[in-house]
Amino acid sequence: MKAVLKLEGLCCANCAAKIEREVQKIPGVTAANLTFMTQKLSIETDGDDIEAIVEQASKIAKKVEGEVQIKRLK
């Protein structure tokens, strides 16, 4: 399964890289890619519980970048 999140207000590439690394550590995530320029986080999983993973990824993003606004695109 795949999900795409828009992280509006991401202020630096270092924060984006940190978020990407932390999301990749979530159990069940097979791939995570956060592009700073587009501010889109793509997450791929090997299971059906994508909503729980999206919730965890959103918490990670908020912890790293408190002002970021997160919207689910896909």
C-alpha positions as CSV (number, residue, x, y, z in Angstrom):
1,M,0.0,0.0,0.0
2,K,1.1,3.6,-0.6
3,A,0.3,6.9,1.0
4,V,1.4,10.4,0.1
5,L,1.4,13.3,2.6
6,K,2.0,17.0,2.0
7,L,4.0,18.6,4.7
8,E,3.4,22.4,4.3
9,G,5.8,24.7,6.2
10,L,8.8,22.4,6.2
11,C,11.7,24.9,6.7
12,C,14.9,23.0,5.8
13,A,16.3,20.1,4.0
14,N,17.9,18.7,7.1
15,C,14.5,18.4,8.9
16,A,13.2,16.7,5.8
17,A,16.0,14.2,5.8
18,K,15.5,13.5,9.5
19,I,11.8,12.9,9.0
20,E,12.5,10.6,6.1
21,R,15.0,8.6,8.2
22,E,12.7,8.3,11.1
23,V,9.7,7.2,9.0
24,Q,11.8,4.5,7.4
25,K,12.3,3.0,10.9
26,I,8.5,2.5,11.4
27,P,7.8,-1.2,11.4
28,G,6.0,-2.2,8.2
29,V,7.4,0.6,6.1
30,T,9.2,-0.7,3.0
31,A,10.1,2.7,1.6
32,A,9.8,6.4,2.5
33,N,10.8,9.4,0.4
34,L,10.5,13.0,1.5
35,T,11.4,15.6,-1.1
36,F,12.0,19.0,0.4
37,M,11.3,20.9,-2.8
38,T,7.8,19.5,-3.2
39,Q,7.3,18.9,0.5
40,K,5.7,15.5,-0.3
41,L,6.3,12.4,1.8
42,S,5.6,9.1,0.0
43,I,5.3,6.0,2.2
44,E,5.1,2.4,1.0
45,T,4.2,-0.5,3.3
46,D,4.1,-4.3,3.1
47,G,0.8,-4.5,5.0
48,D,-2.7,-3.2,5.1
49,D,-2.5,-1.0,8.1
50,I,-1.4,2.1,6.2
51,E,-3.5,4.4,8.4
52,A,-1.6,3.5,11.6
53,I,1.7,4.1,9.7
54,V,0.4,7.5,8.4
55,E,-0.5,8.5,11.9
56,Q,3.0,7.6,13.2
57,A,4.6,9.4,10.3
58,S,2.6,12.5,11.1
59,K,3.6,12.4,14.7
60,I,7.3,12.2,13.7
61,A,6.9,15.1,11.3
62,K,5.3,17.2,14.0
63,K,8.0,16.3,16.6
64,V,10.8,17.3,14.2
65,E,9.1,20.4,12.7
66,G,6.4,21.6,15.1
67,E,4.9,24.2,12.7
68,V,4.4,21.8,9.8
69,Q,0.9,21.3,8.5
70,I,0.2,17.8,7.2
71,K,-2.4,16.8,4.6
72,R,-3.1,13.4,3.2
73,L,-3.0,13.4,-0.6
74,K,-3.3,9.7,-1.4
